[in-house]
Each structure stands twice: as structure tokens, then as C-alpha cells.
């Protein structure tokens, strides 16, 4: 890649820098002018991607945008914004179109559709496609780790693979099917390397394989984040780095709002490694902590102890029994609310947790999340603001100050406060959201251009009129 702007030079990577991928290669570059981003970079489109089936009729199958859509006249299965998106998608869809038409009204499982698209892509010469992550280093699909031997020993993954194999045989027929070993290799590469494609609210709307980005390893204290604009992935640094050293770039493969034990178990079961990052080397007792029975003490208490380590207040058997009952009660209802948040149930859980669970207990934070979401869905704006504000310390604790979810929470709280006429408070929340999202997403991202900045302008105007 030739840099036309001769004033550009490679310098240390500053937080908020986008590390971009593409062909033939991509560098992180900065203009000599201080803090001015150079635009002569490339970003990565997926090797293969698939829209989730639940968004099949509400989002374009090419660009993933929602809006007015028209269905494919061939298969009547996928929908597009316009002819441009249909034409752009045709290279991959032309092969799957007749197969999707054949299965209607059945819906193909998401993983099966992604696997089928990989099979189509490889049959079209996609095995030679490369994804660069430095000037000379790149990856092909075959270079992605498949964990073939681990999956063969994993009963759950084997069961899932067997189900997908049967679906694909019915979908494609025997003639297009790779042999079982090749198909398991494809399945393993998906399990280990697939990125969930997220919308501006960090909801999963698709899944994709990104060859260059797959080189990045995991940490529970990441220094980079993956964000999306449509199907395009951006890897943005969250911390100042001395240089672009791929051995030091880390993203999180999992949700960080979990205990050390749960994070390590998820990584082991999903990615077949035991995380040894600095965060995982220390036992995190706060994640399952009790509140100190002494209301003037805010220290988290390990329920197995006989007293609070800070104020020496005794943890009597009766308190421990109550803690266990509240924990079991909360766990039961959080499991039931995985697909639908209920405000009354969330409030009931929060009432029982008061004075029993510590404010940084994972269960308490998850309950605040469900209450916040349910209040928004019901348009109970005072409750939504209250629970959103109470949720902020937990997000700062587990996600950190600079994280997309932290920024989005401030954005949501600010938006609610603006709706409630609290323009001064809204302005402060939206300013904080802007500071965070400028780093995690960049000033050109649609989240900032189309949502945050108009809200900021409104908050400023309303504040000036007070």
C-alpha cells in the first residue's frame, strides 16, 4: 500500500488508534500534525459472514442495515436494501440461493449457513484469499487454528457438529459436502476464530471470519477492542502502546462481567486454553461477595469467613443462610430472564439483595442490568435512569473506564435524562460517553455521527436555555 501523504510516518500507537486490515497490507499511521488521524489506511471485510436468522427479515443480508427491504426474488429467503446490495452479495449468494429456496419455510441454523458459505467460498478459490496484519504477514483460512483433536474429545461440540453435518447434507446434498474430517476442520475454525458481528448497541446481528484479525490473542484485561460498522471490523487500542507489536495486542473473547472462575471455565470450554493473564492469576472474591452486615462498612465480605476483614463485624450463621437463599433466588430468576427482562421480578430480586449482596457482586450487577433494560422497554424512564446510574460503578469495575459497553451505558443514561428534562445531568453523561466512544469507536463511526452528537447538541442547547 502506498501512502500518498508523504507527511505520514509510523509512530507509537496511541489509544483510540485504529489498527486496520486489508490488502495488500495495513499499517497504523499518524500524521506529523499532532493528534490528526491519517486516512490512508485499510480496514477488513470478512472472509465470510452470515446474518443471524432472527434478523433475516429486518436487516439487509449484505450491509446488515435495517430499514425498508426487498426480498430476493430467487429464494425469497434473504432481504436487501436495494439492487446495489443485492449485486454486491451475488458472488456468494448466487450459489446458496437455490438451496435456500429449497428449504423454505424452514430456517437454516446460523452455524450451518456460515459453514455452507465457507464451503461455497473455498470451492470458488477462497482458499488462496489472504488477510494481512503487517506489511508481509498474512493468514489464509487454512492457517486458522481448528482444535481438531480437542473437538473430537469434546462431547458437546461433537454433538453440535453431528447435528450440523446432518443439516448440511440435507441442505447441500452429498455432492457439495466435504469429507467429515475437512468439515470438522471448518467447524473447528469457526468455533475458535469466529467474531460475533455487533450493531451499534453491541447486540449480535451476525457472525464472520476475519483472517487478519484472527491473529489477536485474548486477555481479561484487554488493550484493544473489536467494533463494527456493518460487516467491517475495526480493532481499536484502548491503551497507549509503545509500538504495534502483535504479540502484545489483546482483545477479550468473552464477556468480562464474570468471576475469574467463570471466565476461565468459559475460555477452557470454548477455546481450549486456560487463561493466565494477570487478572486471572488473582482470586476475585468480590464477584461473589456479601455485603458487610455493618451498614457503615462498604467492604466486600467472603461469606466463608467468620467476620468482615475490614471492620471485624461477625458473619453469623443466620446471615450466611440468608445470603445463600438470596443467591439461589437471584440465580433462578436471572436464568429465567435470559431472554426477557421483567421489571417486577428484577425489583423483587433487588429488594432481597439489599444489605445481603455486595454492590460489586456479579449477581447484583446482572439484576441491575435486567431492571434497567426492562424499565427502558416499558418506558418507565425514572426507573431506567435510576438503575442505569446504579449500574455505572459495576461497569467501571468489570469492563473498565474505556470500554464500548461503559460508553454506551453513559450514552443511554444521558439520553434518558434528556427525555426527562434533566439537561444539565444529561450533558455531563453524554460528554463522558463522547470521551469514551471517541476512543473505542472513533469520531467517524455512525454511533457518534448519527446518535451521540445530535444528543450532545440538544443537551447543550437545552442547558443554555435554563
URVENDA-V461778 format. One record per backbone hydrogen bond with DSSP energy under -1.0 kcal/mol. NH is the residue of the N-H (numbers start at 0). CO is the residue of the C=O. If there is no record, write none. Layout:
# URVENDA-V461778
((NH	CO) (NH	CO))
This chain:
# URVENDA-V461778
((7	4) (8	29) (15	236) (16	13) (18	234) (29	8) (30	35) (35	32) (40	38) (46	208) (49	206) (51	204) (54	51) (55	52) (58	54) (59	64) (60	78) (63	59) (69	79) (71	77) (75	71) (79	69) (85	81) (86	82) (87	83) (88	84) (91	88) (92	88) (93	89) (95	91) (96	92) (99	95) (100	96) (101	97) (102	98) (105	102) (112	108) (113	109) (114	110) (115	111) (116	112) (117	113) (118	114) (119	115) (120	116) (121	117) (122	118) (123	119) (124	121) (125	120) (127	124) (128	125) (130	138) (132	136) (133	136) (138	130) (142	139) (143	140) (150	146) (151	147) (153	150) (157	153) (158	154) (159	155) (160	156) (161	157) (162	158) (163	159) (164	160) (165	161) (166	162) (167	163) (168	164) (169	165) (170	166) (171	167) (172	168) (182	178) (183	179) (184	180) (185	181) (186	182) (187	183) (188	184) (189	185) (190	186) (191	187) (192	188) (193	189) (194	207) (196	205) (198	202) (201	198) (204	196) (205	196) (206	49) (207	194) (208	47) (213	209) (214	211) (215	212) (218	250) (222	249) (223	249) (224	235) (226	233) (228	231) (231	228) (232	43) (233	226) (234	18) (235	224) (236	16) (237	222) (238	222) (240	12) (244	242) (247	244) (250	216) (257	255) (262	258) (263	259) (264	260) (265	261) (266	262) (267	263) (268	264) (269	265) (270	266) (280	276) (284	282) (288	285) (289	300) (290	355) (296	293) (300	289) (304	301) (307	312) (311	307) (314	305) (319	315) (320	316) (321	317) (322	318) (323	319) (324	320) (325	321) (326	322) (327	323) (328	324) (329	325) (330	326) (331	327) (332	328) (333	329) (334	330) (335	331) (336	332) (337	334) (345	341) (346	342) (347	343) (348	344) (349	345) (350	346) (351	347) (352	348) (353	349) (355	352) (356	352) (357	288) (360	357) (361	286) (364	360) (365	361) (366	362) (367	363) (368	364) (369	365) (370	366) (371	367) (372	368) (373	369) (374	370) (375	371) (376	372) (377	373) (378	375) (379	374) (380	378) (383	379) (384	380) (385	381) (386	382) (387	383) (388	384) (389	385) (390	386) (394	390) (395	391) (396	392) (397	393) (398	394) (399	394) (406	402) (407	403) (408	404) (409	405) (410	406) (411	407) (412	408) (413	409) (414	410) (415	411) (416	412) (417	413) (418	414) (419	415) (420	417) (421	416) (422	420) (425	421) (426	422) (427	423) (428	424) (429	425) (430	426) (431	427) (432	428) (433	429) (434	430) (435	431) (436	432) (437	433) (439	435) (440	436) (441	436) (444	441) (448	444) (449	445) (451	446) (452	447) (454	450) (455	451) (456	452) (457	453) (458	454) (459	455) (460	456) (461	457) (462	458) (463	459) (465	462))
